[in-house]
Amino acid sequence: MAPGPDKVAIAELTAKDTGARVASVPQLVANNVSVLQQMSGQLHEADEMTVEDIVAAQALLLGDLDNSGLREKQNWIGGSSYSPLEAEFVPPPPERVTELMDDLVDYLNGATHGAVIQAAMVHAQFETIHPFADGNGRVGRALIHAVLQRRGLVDSPVLPISMILGTWSDRYVHGLTRFRDTTPDSTGVLEWIDIFVQATAEAADHAQRMAGELESLRQEWRERVADHRRQQGKTRGLRTDSMGWKILENLPDHPLLTGPVAAEVFGTSRTSAGKALESLVEAGVLRKKSIDRGVTGYLADEVFDLITIAERRLASTRFDTAVAPPTARAVPELPDR
């Protein structure tokens, strides 16, 4: 069972607020998510991506400079760890990795194809080269989002394309295998692109659904706050320039806050942030929780519930847990609130 998104967020925020590092599954997941976001941002913001940028991203992901970098030994996928004889796939030999990565980066920096096709080609070619001893899958997934952001298709890594491909694991492996088919007149590349485009369309549908659910939740919060203010005898609604409004409107992006973190994020004093957070607790929008010694967190539980439900839905082979249970990977338990 995977840790719930609220536990992951608590682990990440606790480290941010107190500097603590807890050796736990939620903390490890939080660290990984944080690094992937940072890595995606660095790859996206580079004026012209280089092989060194991708190697730096892998080092950031592993947190181990000594064991990062292009591989110098043959590796393979599947089969025995001692021999590639029964491997599912054997990547190119290490002496070819540098030139293949140079070629990949040249293609990545261009615009020969549309953004989605380019992302499909970059991901498949990167996974085919398998340039690292460790971290290939995670870096390969980050490259999908880097391409889409660099080409202006999205502003942030919001499309769960890699989660769709993970759920379509058999189709994903089949697509990569067909991509690598070098026989004359092979349609393997087109088959892979078709699978990737379908996954992107599915991911866009899920992202749009999630955005709609979050906007409905935001509207419900506004009504709760308005009702609470009326019960207090206040005739005016929450001002749109108030700290409470700013926090309320941005809760989908920051569903867990502390006073100091809110003050930093929204550019205000800790006192002002604390008062706004407390008012949202009184209105039934946030829940207070002690998340570390001397640290009080304010959680938008309903956001975490939506994330949990979406994560479970994305792990269903039918993308509907009422039709098929989540089986593609470990997922959090259903919220019991």
N, C-alpha and C positions, 0 to 999 in steps of 0.2 A: 504494500500500500504506500503510495507516495504521500509526502507531507502536504497538508492543506496550504493553500496560498497565503492564508493569514499567518501561519506559523513561519513560512518562508519570509514574509514581509517583516514579521517581528524580529527574526534573526538578523535580517539585513539592517533594519532600523536600529536595533540594539547596538550593533557594531558601529553604526554611523554616529549614534548619540553618545555612546560611552567608550568607544574604542575597544569594546570587549570582543573576543573571538572564542566562540563556543564550539567545541568539537561535536557537532550534531548533524544529523541528516539535513534538517532545515537550513542550518548554517552553510553547509556545503552547497546545497542547491542555491541559496541566496548568493553566495560568492560566485558561483558559476554564472548565474543570471546577470549579476553585476558586471562581471568580466566580459560576457558576451555583448552586453549593451555598449560597454566602453570600446570593445574591439570593433563592433559594427560602426560606431561613430568615427573611429580613427580611419577605418578603411574607406568610409564614405567621404570624409573631409579631405583626404589626400588629393592634391591637385592632379597628380598623375600617379597611379598606383605602381609600386615596384614589387619585385620579389621580396625585397627586404621588408616592405610593409607587411606582407603576409607572414613572413617569418616572425616579425615582431609581434604580430597578433597571436601567433601560436605560442610564443614565449609568455605573453601576457596571460593567455588561457591556462597554460600549464603552471605558471608561477615558478618556472625552473629554467633559468638561462642555460645551465650546463647541458641539459638534455633536449634543448630546442634546436631548431635548424633543419635544413634539408637532410634527408637520410643518407647515410653512407653505406647502408647494408640493404640487401634484398629483403623485402617483406611480402606478405601475401595475406589473403582473406580466406578464413575457413580452413578446414582440415587440421592437420597436426601442427603444433608449434615447433616441431623439429624438422619438418620437411614440407615443401610445397606440392608434393606429389598428388595429394588429394584435395588441394586448395580449390575453392570456388573461383578465385581470380588471383592471378599473379601480375602485379603492376610492372612497369618497365624497370630495367636494372638501374641501380643508383647512378651510374655514370651518365645516364641520359636525363636525369631529373632536372638538372640546371637548365639545359636548353629547352626542355619541354615547359618548364615554368616561365622562362623568358617569353616563349611563344604564347602561353596562356595570358600573361600580363599584357602583351601587345594587343591581343584580341579584346581583353577586358577594358583597356583604355580607349578603344575605338567605338564606333557605332555602326558597324556593318549590318547588324540586324536590329530588330525591335528589342525593347528592354526585356520582355518576358523570354523571348527566344535566346537573347544573350545570357540571361541568368541561367536558363536551362543548360546552355552549352558550357558556360563557365563551371557550373556545379558538376556536371557529368565529367568534364575533362579533368577537373581538379581531383575528383574521386578516382578517376582512372589512373592519373599520375601517382596518387597516394604519396605525396612528397615527404611526409613526416613519419617518424617512428611512432608518434602518438599525437592525437588531437585532430586527425584528418576529418572525421565526421563533423565535429563541432565547427572547425574552421570552414569546411565546405558549406555548412548551413549558413554561417555568417556571410559568406560570399554572395549567397542568393540575395540577401537583404542589401548588401553593399551595392550590388549592381542596380537593383531597383531604385535605391535612394540616389545613386550617382546619376541615373538617367532621369530623375525627377518624377518617377511614377508614384512614389510614396515619400512622405516626409520622415517616417520612422519605421522601424521593423514591426509593422502592425499585422501583416498578413501571415497567418499560421501555415505557410506552405510546407515547411519541414514536418509539421505535425500531421498534415494530410498525407504526405509521402510516407511518414512512419506508420500511419494506419493502413495505407495501401502498400504494406511492406513487400508482398509478393509482386505486385505490379511495379513497384519501385526497382526491385532487384532485376526483374525481367527487362525493364526499360534500360537500365544501365548496361545490362548484358547485351541487349540489341544495339545500343549506342556503340559498343566496342566491336561490333561485327564488321570486319574489314573485307569481307568477300565482295567480289564485283557486283554492282547493281543492288547492294544491300539497302534496304529501307529502314535500317535500324535507327539512324539518327532521327528520321521523321517520326518513328514510333515513340522514341524517347521524348521528343518535343511535344508530341500529342499528349502523352501522359502528364508531362510537366504543366502544359497549358491547362489541362483539365483540373489538376491539383490547384493551380493558381486561381482558376475561376471558383472552385469550391471554397478556397481560403477567403476569397473576396466576399462570397456570400455569407460566410460565417462572421467575418469582420464587420460587415454591414449589419448583420443581425445583432451582434454584440453592441455595436454603436447605438442601435435603436433601443435596445434594452437599457443601456446606461442613460440615454436621454430620457426615457420614461421614468427611470428611477430618480433622475435629477429633478424632474417636474414634481414627482411625489414628495421629494424633500422640500421643495419650495412651498408646497401646500402645507406640509407639516409645520414649517417655520412660521408661515402666515397664521395658521390656526393657533400656534403657541403664543404668538404676539397678541392676537386678539384676546386670548384668555388672560393675558397680562394687562389688558385694557389699553393696549397700544393700537392706535387707529391707522398708523402708517405701516407699510410693508418695509422689509429690510432694504436699506439703501444699496444700490448697485456699486457704490464706491466704498462700502463698508468692508471691514476685514472678514466679518461673518459671511458675507455674500461671496467674496473672493474664494474663501476656503470651500464653501458649499459648492460653487460651480466647478471647482477643480478637484473635488474628491475622487472622481474616477481615475485621475492620474496619481493622486496621493491618498489612497484609502486608509493609510495608517500614518499618523503624525504624533509628534510630541510638541510641547510648547516651543522648545529651542529650534527644532527642525522646521516647524511652521513659520517661526519668525524669520528664519534664514530663507526659506522658499518664497515667502510672500513679502519679504522686505519690510518688516515691521518690528516693533519691540516684543520682547517675550511676554510682557504684561498684556499688550493688546492681543497677541496671538492666543494667550491663555484664556482671556475673557471670551473671545470668539469661539474657541473650542468648547468651553463650558456651556455657552449658550446653545450650541448645536447638540450637546448632550441632553440638555433640558428639553429641547424640541424633539428628541427621539431620533435624531439623525446619526449621532455618534454614540459609541459605547466606551466608557473608560475601563482601562485594564492596566494593572501593574505588570510591566514587561521586563523589568530588571530592578535591581536594588536602587530605589530612589528615582526611578524613571516611570512616568505615567504615559501610557499610550492612549490614543483616541482612534478607535477603529470604526470604519464604515462597513459593518458586517455584510450588508446587502451587496456591496461590490464584490467582496470575497466569495459570497455565495454564487453570484453570477459567473465569476471566473471558474469556480469549482464545477458548476454545472456545464459550462462551455468546455472545460478540459475533459470531462467525462464524455460529453457528446462527441468531441473530436477523436476520442479513442474508440468509438463505436464504429464497426465496419459499415454500418448504415447511417452513421452520423445522427442516430436517433436511439437513445438508450431504452426507449419504450419498445423498440423493434429488435434491437440487438444490444446486449450489455457491452460495456467498455472492456475490450480484451486486447487492444493493440499494445498497451503498456500499462505500467502501474499508474493508478490515478488516485486522487484523494477520495475519502469517503464522502457520501452525500451530507450536506449541512443538516444539522438536526434542530436548527432554530425554527 
